[in-house]
Amino acid sequence: DSGAKVGIMFRETNATGAKNSIVYLSPSGSAFFQNKTSTNGGVTSSSASSRVAPEWIRLVRSGNTFTAFVSADGVAWNQLGGAVTHTLAGSSMAVGLAVAPRTGGQTASAIFDQVTFLGPRDEWRRAAFGTEFPVGSAADLADPDGDGVPNLLEYALSGDPLVPDGHRLPAGSLLSAPASAIQLTFTRHRADLTYVVEAASDLAPASWVALATNPGVVGQPVTVTDPAPGPRRFLRLRVTASSTATE
């Protein structure tokens, strides 16, 4: 079946006719980036010929935008067509490996090898350190540039983990009204992290109380004001990703 498909697919839902993006290979030696941007709608596709198995394929999601790549060796990647943006009802999608025949009554099979699903933080690590694994200098709490900002916080604040840039840290300020109130301003750059602004009257670990969790809008500056001003108050930003936290 020269028209059979084997590839990687994102789908808005598992329902028939759902919006989707797929990058796939065919036995005929072509690679395709196919998209359905409306429910039960038609598809658009880009293709590249003369692809010889075994072949590497990659499908990248950034927000609602999808980009496909192909590679003969897994090192040098070529983009397949242009990026495609979907209008989605939510942020969750189904993703998986897809195999399908094109001829009725036939079956298709494929062997997938070295399959990796990377999140935004994995891609960031790979771009910065050449690996998606949080080990050594790429570990979440490592600080390879020595600026006092660990990698997880560098990622949270859109910093460069290899160049000292502490100027990106949250900025504190003092208000005259209400009297002696303090506030913290920062940009919540990442949707895959939890940002918590905490306050305390001393620095004991048990004294910190959450004031706001994921305040504001991703990608925009946000300011959180302490509602309980006093003679001595502290604010901090705590960032959490699964089991790793830093502040």
Contacts in CASP RR format, 6 or more apart in sequence:
PFRMAT RR
TARGET T0000
AUTHOR 0000-0000-0000
METHOD contacts of the structure
MODEL  1
DSGAKVGIMFRETNATGAKNSIVYLSPSGSAFFQNKTSTNGGVTSSSASS
RVAPEWIRLVRSGNTFTAFVSADGVAWNQLGGAVTHTLAGSSMAVGLAVA
PRTGGQTASAIFDQVTFLGPRDEWRRAAFGTEFPVGSAADLADPDGDGVP
NLLEYALSGDPLVPDGHRLPAGSLLSAPASAIQLTFTRHRADLTYVVEAA
SDLAPASWVALATNPGVVGQPVTVTDPAPGPRRFLRLRVTASSTATE
1 27 0 8 1.000
1 101 0 8 1.000
1 102 0 8 1.000
1 103 0 8 1.000
1 106 0 8 1.000
1 108 0 8 1.000
2 26 0 8 1.000
2 27 0 8 1.000
2 28 0 8 1.000
3 26 0 8 1.000
3 27 0 8 1.000
3 28 0 8 1.000
3 101 0 8 1.000
3 102 0 8 1.000
3 103 0 8 1.000
4 26 0 8 1.000
4 27 0 8 1.000
4 99 0 8 1.000
4 100 0 8 1.000
4 101 0 8 1.000
4 102 0 8 1.000
4 103 0 8 1.000
4 108 0 8 1.000
5 22 0 8 1.000
5 24 0 8 1.000
5 25 0 8 1.000
5 26 0 8 1.000
5 32 0 8 1.000
5 98 0 8 1.000
5 99 0 8 1.000
5 100 0 8 1.000
5 102 0 8 1.000
5 108 0 8 1.000
6 24 0 8 1.000
6 25 0 8 1.000
6 26 0 8 1.000
6 97 0 8 1.000
6 98 0 8 1.000
6 99 0 8 1.000
6 108 0 8 1.000
6 110 0 8 1.000
6 112 0 8 1.000
7 22 0 8 1.000
7 23 0 8 1.000
7 24 0 8 1.000
7 25 0 8 1.000
7 57 0 8 1.000
7 97 0 8 1.000
7 98 0 8 1.000
7 99 0 8 1.000
7 110 0 8 1.000
8 22 0 8 1.000
8 23 0 8 1.000
8 24 0 8 1.000
8 57 0 8 1.000
8 58 0 8 1.000
8 59 0 8 1.000
8 95 0 8 1.000
8 96 0 8 1.000
8 97 0 8 1.000
8 98 0 8 1.000
9 20 0 8 1.000
9 21 0 8 1.000
9 22 0 8 1.000
9 24 0 8 1.000
9 59 0 8 1.000
9 95 0 8 1.000
9 96 0 8 1.000
9 97 0 8 1.000
9 98 0 8 1.000
10 20 0 8 1.000
10 21 0 8 1.000
10 22 0 8 1.000
10 59 0 8 1.000
10 61 0 8 1.000
10 66 0 8 1.000
10 93 0 8 1.000
10 94 0 8 1.000
10 95 0 8 1.000
10 96 0 8 1.000
11 18 0 8 1.000
11 19 0 8 1.000
11 20 0 8 1.000
11 93 0 8 1.000
11 94 0 8 1.000
11 95 0 8 1.000
12 18 0 8 1.000
12 19 0 8 1.000
12 20 0 8 1.000
12 39 0 8 1.000
12 86 0 8 1.000
12 88 0 8 1.000
12 89 0 8 1.000
12 93 0 8 1.000
12 94 0 8 1.000
13 94 0 8 1.000
14 94 0 8 1.000
17 36 0 8 1.000
17 39 0 8 1.000
17 40 0 8 1.000
17 41 0 8 1.000
18 36 0 8 1.000
18 39 0 8 1.000
19 36 0 8 1.000
19 37 0 8 1.000
19 38 0 8 1.000
19 39 0 8 1.000
19 86 0 8 1.000
19 88 0 8 1.000
20 35 0 8 1.000
20 36 0 8 1.000
21 33 0 8 1.000
21 34 0 8 1.000
21 35 0 8 1.000
21 36 0 8 1.000
21 59 0 8 1.000
21 61 0 8 1.000
21 66 0 8 1.000
21 68 0 8 1.000
21 84 0 8 1.000
21 86 0 8 1.000
22 32 0 8 1.000
22 33 0 8 1.000
22 34 0 8 1.000
22 35 0 8 1.000
22 59 0 8 1.000
22 98 0 8 1.000
23 31 0 8 1.000
23 32 0 8 1.000
23 33 0 8 1.000
23 34 0 8 1.000
23 57 0 8 1.000
23 58 0 8 1.000
23 59 0 8 1.000
23 68 0 8 1.000
23 69 0 8 1.000
23 70 0 8 1.000
23 80 0 8 1.000
24 31 0 8 1.000
24 32 0 8 1.000
24 34 0 8 1.000
24 57 0 8 1.000
24 98 0 8 1.000
25 31 0 8 1.000
25 32 0 8 1.000
25 51 0 8 1.000
25 53 0 8 1.000
25 55 0 8 1.000
25 57 0 8 1.000
26 32 0 8 1.000
29 49 0 8 1.000
29 50 0 8 1.000
29 51 0 8 1.000
29 52 0 8 1.000
29 53 0 8 1.000
30 47 0 8 1.000
30 48 0 8 1.000
30 49 0 8 1.000
30 51 0 8 1.000
31 47 0 8 1.000
31 48 0 8 1.000
31 51 0 8 1.000
31 55 0 8 1.000
31 57 0 8 1.000
31 70 0 8 1.000
31 80 0 8 1.000
32 45 0 8 1.000
32 46 0 8 1.000
32 47 0 8 1.000
32 80 0 8 1.000
33 45 0 8 1.000
33 46 0 8 1.000
33 47 0 8 1.000
33 68 0 8 1.000
33 80 0 8 1.000
33 81 0 8 1.000
33 82 0 8 1.000
33 84 0 8 1.000
34 43 0 8 1.000
34 44 0 8 1.000
34 45 0 8 1.000
35 43 0 8 1.000
35 44 0 8 1.000
35 45 0 8 1.000
35 66 0 8 1.000
35 84 0 8 1.000
35 86 0 8 1.000
36 42 0 8 1.000
36 43 0 8 1.000
37 44 0 8 1.000
37 84 0 8 1.000
37 85 0 8 1.000
37 86 0 8 1.000
37 87 0 8 1.000
44 84 0 8 1.000
46 68 0 8 1.000
46 80 0 8 1.000
46 81 0 8 1.000
46 82 0 8 1.000
47 80 0 8 1.000
48 70 0 8 1.000
48 78 0 8 1.000
48 80 0 8 1.000
51 70 0 8 1.000
51 72 0 8 1.000
52 72 0 8 1.000
54 113 0 8 1.000
55 70 0 8 1.000
55 71 0 8 1.000
55 72 0 8 1.000
56 70 0 8 1.000
56 71 0 8 1.000
56 72 0 8 1.000
56 73 0 8 1.000
56 74 0 8 1.000
56 77 0 8 1.000
57 68 0 8 1.000
57 69 0 8 1.000
57 70 0 8 1.000
57 71 0 8 1.000
58 68 0 8 1.000
58 69 0 8 1.000
58 70 0 8 1.000
58 71 0 8 1.000
58 77 0 8 1.000
59 66 0 8 1.000
59 67 0 8 1.000
59 68 0 8 1.000
59 69 0 8 1.000
60 66 0 8 1.000
60 67 0 8 1.000
60 68 0 8 1.000
60 69 0 8 1.000
60 123 0 8 1.000
61 93 0 8 1.000
61 95 0 8 1.000
62 120 0 8 1.000
63 91 0 8 1.000
63 191 0 8 1.000
64 85 0 8 1.000
64 86 0 8 1.000
64 87 0 8 1.000
64 88 0 8 1.000
65 83 0 8 1.000
65 84 0 8 1.000
65 85 0 8 1.000
65 86 0 8 1.000
66 83 0 8 1.000
66 84 0 8 1.000
66 85 0 8 1.000
66 86 0 8 1.000
67 79 0 8 1.000
67 82 0 8 1.000
67 83 0 8 1.000
67 84 0 8 1.000
68 79 0 8 1.000
68 80 0 8 1.000
68 81 0 8 1.000
69 77 0 8 1.000
69 78 0 8 1.000
69 79 0 8 1.000
69 80 0 8 1.000
70 77 0 8 1.000
70 78 0 8 1.000
70 80 0 8 1.000
71 77 0 8 1.000
71 78 0 8 1.000
91 191 0 8 1.000
95 117 0 8 1.000
97 112 0 8 1.000
97 115 0 8 1.000
99 108 0 8 1.000
99 109 0 8 1.000
99 110 0 8 1.000
100 108 0 8 1.000
101 107 0 8 1.000
101 108 0 8 1.000
116 132 0 8 1.000
118 126 0 8 1.000
118 132 0 8 1.000
119 192 0 8 1.000
120 190 0 8 1.000
120 191 0 8 1.000
120 192 0 8 1.000
121 155 0 8 1.000
121 190 0 8 1.000
121 192 0 8 1.000
121 241 0 8 1.000
122 132 0 8 1.000
123 132 0 8 1.000
124 155 0 8 1.000
125 131 0 8 1.000
125 132 0 8 1.000
125 133 0 8 1.000
125 134 0 8 1.000
125 138 0 8 1.000
125 151 0 8 1.000
126 132 0 8 1.000
128 138 0 8 1.000
128 160 0 8 1.000
128 161 0 8 1.000
128 162 0 8 1.000
129 137 0 8 1.000
129 138 0 8 1.000
129 161 0 8 1.000
130 138 0 8 1.000
131 138 0 8 1.000
134 140 0 8 1.000
134 151 0 8 1.000
134 244 0 8 1.000
136 142 0 8 1.000
137 144 0 8 1.000
138 151 0 8 1.000
139 151 0 8 1.000
140 150 0 8 1.000
140 151 0 8 1.000
140 152 0 8 1.000
140 241 0 8 1.000
140 244 0 8 1.000
140 246 0 8 1.000
141 150 0 8 1.000
141 151 0 8 1.000
141 152 0 8 1.000
141 244 0 8 1.000
141 246 0 8 1.000
142 150 0 8 1.000
142 151 0 8 1.000
143 149 0 8 1.000
143 150 0 8 1.000
143 151 0 8 1.000
144 151 0 8 1.000
144 161 0 8 1.000
144 162 0 8 1.000
145 160 0 8 1.000
145 161 0 8 1.000
145 162 0 8 1.000
145 163 0 8 1.000
145 164 0 8 1.000
145 165 0 8 1.000
146 164 0 8 1.000
147 164 0 8 1.000
147 165 0 8 1.000
147 166 0 8 1.000
148 166 0 8 1.000
149 157 0 8 1.000
149 159 0 8 1.000
149 165 0 8 1.000
149 166 0 8 1.000
149 168 0 8 1.000
149 169 0 8 1.000
150 246 0 8 1.000
151 161 0 8 1.000
152 193 0 8 1.000
152 239 0 8 1.000
152 241 0 8 1.000
152 244 0 8 1.000
152 245 0 8 1.000
152 246 0 8 1.000
153 239 0 8 1.000
153 246 0 8 1.000
153 247 0 8 1.000
154 160 0 8 1.000
154 161 0 8 1.000
155 161 0 8 1.000
155 190 0 8 1.000
155 193 0 8 1.000
156 189 0 8 1.000
156 190 0 8 1.000
156 193 0 8 1.000
156 195 0 8 1.000
156 239 0 8 1.000
157 168 0 8 1.000
157 169 0 8 1.000
157 170 0 8 1.000
157 186 0 8 1.000
157 187 0 8 1.000
157 189 0 8 1.000
158 168 0 8 1.000
158 187 0 8 1.000
158 189 0 8 1.000
158 190 0 8 1.000
159 165 0 8 1.000
159 168 0 8 1.000
169 186 0 8 1.000
170 184 0 8 1.000
170 185 0 8 1.000
170 186 0 8 1.000
170 237 0 8 1.000
171 184 0 8 1.000
171 185 0 8 1.000
171 186 0 8 1.000
172 182 0 8 1.000
172 183 0 8 1.000
172 184 0 8 1.000
172 185 0 8 1.000
172 235 0 8 1.000
173 182 0 8 1.000
173 183 0 8 1.000
173 185 0 8 1.000
174 180 0 8 1.000
174 181 0 8 1.000
174 182 0 8 1.000
175 181 0 8 1.000
175 182 0 8 1.000
175 183 0 8 1.000
175 225 0 8 1.000
178 229 0 8 1.000
179 229 0 8 1.000
180 229 0 8 1.000
180 230 0 8 1.000
180 231 0 8 1.000
180 233 0 8 1.000
181 225 0 8 1.000
181 226 0 8 1.000
181 227 0 8 1.000
181 229 0 8 1.000
182 225 0 8 1.000
182 226 0 8 1.000
182 229 0 8 1.000
182 233 0 8 1.000
182 235 0 8 1.000
183 223 0 8 1.000
183 224 0 8 1.000
183 225 0 8 1.000
183 226 0 8 1.000
183 235 0 8 1.000
184 197 0 8 1.000
184 223 0 8 1.000
184 224 0 8 1.000
184 235 0 8 1.000
184 236 0 8 1.000
184 237 0 8 1.000
185 221 0 8 1.000
185 222 0 8 1.000
185 223 0 8 1.000
185 224 0 8 1.000
186 195 0 8 1.000
186 221 0 8 1.000
186 222 0 8 1.000
186 237 0 8 1.000
187 219 0 8 1.000
187 220 0 8 1.000
187 221 0 8 1.000
187 222 0 8 1.000
188 195 0 8 1.000
188 214 0 8 1.000
188 215 0 8 1.000
188 216 0 8 1.000
188 217 0 8 1.000
188 218 0 8 1.000
188 219 0 8 1.000
188 220 0 8 1.000
188 222 0 8 1.000
189 218 0 8 1.000
189 219 0 8 1.000
190 218 0 8 1.000
191 218 0 8 1.000
192 241 0 8 1.000
193 239 0 8 1.000
193 240 0 8 1.000
193 241 0 8 1.000
194 213 0 8 1.000
194 214 0 8 1.000
194 239 0 8 1.000
194 240 0 8 1.000
194 241 0 8 1.000
195 213 0 8 1.000
195 214 0 8 1.000
195 215 0 8 1.000
195 237 0 8 1.000
195 238 0 8 1.000
195 239 0 8 1.000
196 210 0 8 1.000
196 212 0 8 1.000
196 213 0 8 1.000
196 214 0 8 1.000
196 237 0 8 1.000
196 238 0 8 1.000
196 239 0 8 1.000
196 240 0 8 1.000
197 210 0 8 1.000
197 211 0 8 1.000
197 212 0 8 1.000
197 215 0 8 1.000
197 224 0 8 1.000
197 235 0 8 1.000
197 236 0 8 1.000
197 237 0 8 1.000
197 238 0 8 1.000
198 208 0 8 1.000
198 209 0 8 1.000
198 210 0 8 1.000
198 211 0 8 1.000
198 235 0 8 1.000
198 236 0 8 1.000
198 237 0 8 1.000
198 238 0 8 1.000
198 247 0 8 1.000
199 208 0 8 1.000
199 209 0 8 1.000
199 211 0 8 1.000
199 226 0 8 1.000
199 228 0 8 1.000
199 233 0 8 1.000
199 234 0 8 1.000
199 235 0 8 1.000
200 207 0 8 1.000
200 208 0 8 1.000
200 209 0 8 1.000
200 233 0 8 1.000
200 234 0 8 1.000
200 236 0 8 1.000
201 207 0 8 1.000
201 230 0 8 1.000
201 232 0 8 1.000
201 233 0 8 1.000
201 234 0 8 1.000
202 232 0 8 1.000
202 234 0 8 1.000
203 234 0 8 1.000
208 236 0 8 1.000
208 238 0 8 1.000
211 224 0 8 1.000
211 226 0 8 1.000
211 227 0 8 1.000
211 235 0 8 1.000
212 224 0 8 1.000
215 222 0 8 1.000
215 224 0 8 1.000
216 222 0 8 1.000
224 235 0 8 1.000
226 233 0 8 1.000
226 235 0 8 1.000
236 247 0 8 1.000
237 247 0 8 1.000
238 245 0 8 1.000
238 246 0 8 1.000
238 247 0 8 1.000
239 245 0 8 1.000
239 246 0 8 1.000
239 247 0 8 1.000
END
